[in-house]
Amino acid sequence: MSSADLDMEELIDGCKSGDRKSQQKIYQLYYGKMYGVCLRYTKNEDQAKDILQDGFIKVFNSIEKYNFQGSFEGWVRRIVVNTAIDFFRKSKSDFVLLGDEQAMEDFSEVVDDEEDEEGEYDFKASQIIEAMNELSPAYRTIFNLYLFENLTHKEIAEKLDISVGTSKSNFAKAKKNIKKILIKAYK
Amino acid sequence: MGKKLTNFEESIRSSFDSFEPPYDSQSWEDIENRLDEQQPDEKNSSSILSGSLLVIAAFLLLFSSYFLISTSGDTSLMATNSNSQLVESAIESRKVSANDDSTFNDNTPTQNSNLNDSNNDVIDAENAFNENVSSGNNTPSNPADELHSEDQNDSEEMGEVEELVTAKNSSAIAFTSSLTEACAGVGVEFELLNEEVDGSYLWNFGDGNFSNQPNPKHVFQKPGVYDISLSVRSLEDGVIRSNSVSKMIVINPKPKANFGWEFTNEQEEITKVNFLNKSERAGEAEWHFHDGVISTEINPETNYKNKGEHLVKLIVSNKFGCIDSTFKYVDVKKDYNLNAPRSISLQRGIGFMPEALKTSDVSFSLTIYDNKQPIFETMSRDNPWEGKNLDGEEVLPGMSYPWVVIIYDDSNNEKEIFSGTVTVHP
């Protein structure tokens, strides 16, 4: 085990006993990555900061349950992502998903686009975030879960309690919109 | 993986590979506050529950309540439910351990270990306390109720309390402080406004620290809002007079300036340094670089032409106006002069053009001098100096000729000047 790992263990143990300095160190260490995640799930920086804060409060409150199985970063990230999903679930009106019927219809319409996606793309993270800001929370969430959390549509369907078809069509629509926005703005 | 991504999807994902917004220390404060709210300061509650401080606190609360009533008008009453309970338990524990009161002793400011010395003064103080309490409450069983009813402005009770105060002829203790809002680590001076009396003083700064000085100075180390209490026991008549001002001192968190840096240039380039603000609890930053260059970016970048140790100073501040600063030296390993060649050879016919200009697309002018007179000038990277003067004649070989390059930054109208000499070989 490297010294870095040892330090991490110490920090996590510190957090478990409620040590403020250890909590701060952990926060500093993961701030950038997790804030980056939050920015993708929200429509602006304020929302992202709220979710980041709620997420880390949850991390510190439940860190006792972390048993050093699996990567700590992954564990923190799962909490942050779930916080983001819960945030939009709560405000249901925002979180409208396409129903199945509508979904299938739209799906056939967008599925052809896949072939257009083999070109060269080079967008900056900040540009993509800007584009994602414009999506509805539902689109954004599915887009994130599929592309960045690397879930399958089946897993997304289970997580969000929607059908696989809905997940697929929402992802396709989200992607289409993002591509449109990006290409219009930066190509 | 098992998931095939299109080029577009893959590019979107990889765009975030190294995406990390810079750290914002302000946001930690917010989280810290929320964590603090969740779990009230354990230290406070444990110290109150355990031993001596309980009694002291109770004394102060009880007396301050009385005195606040007697001076009626300014601050709010401190007699709340919890205070009353403290008073109640104070009387209980006083019976059990009289020694605890010895913080009134002149020699024992804060150390609990000193509290075991029994002392006559302490007994006196206790007697005074007893007298006050019993004359104020004809039903001594529950002083808490008395205090509680004062909240509701029970006139009868008020009368009784006032009687107690005047009977004892104790005028209120008043004090002031040099600052009411400060940063952690800054000393605050306290001053008694009454005439100094022979006796013992006990200041409670509300952060677990006490003083026996009449006019003490105290450094608050932790951010917070502190209640300040003072009890004075007169040597003459043994009467204890106290006052307490709730939320008298606001201590704000102090930022801690710190920074690091990394070199971001390629081998051939000018030394580029990216500074990383690692300050804690700081919202704003002011960087002082060489040549009086100041930046207010959080993580600025700057270039160094000359090798050597360069002083960098960082001053940070937070929203409370508390500042901290630090400085470090950046060790630059190499001089950079546009990677200009030191010499050219007339024979080989390769002219003089600094390497860096050949590969970049900046606007520049290059001038060669001889005897302080310009003998060649160009603004084109495709037009190197071939060792000739204005008349197209070859210059004297074996000599060094000064050159000056001015690089123009069109975006902000600034220019950067590089200079050196080039030796011309035959």
Interface residues (C-beta under 8 A of the other chain):
Chain A: G18 R20 Q23 Q24 Y27 Q28 Y31 G32 K33 Y35 G36 L39 R40 K49 L52 Q53 F56 I57 F60 N61 E114 E117 E118 G119 E120 Y121 D122 F123 K124 A125 I128 L147 F148 N150 T152 K175 I178 K179
Chain B: M1 G2 K3 L5 T6 N7 F8 E9 S11 I12 R13 S15 F16 F19 E20 P21 P22 Y23 D24 S27 W28 D30 I31 E32 R34 L35 Q38 Q39 E280
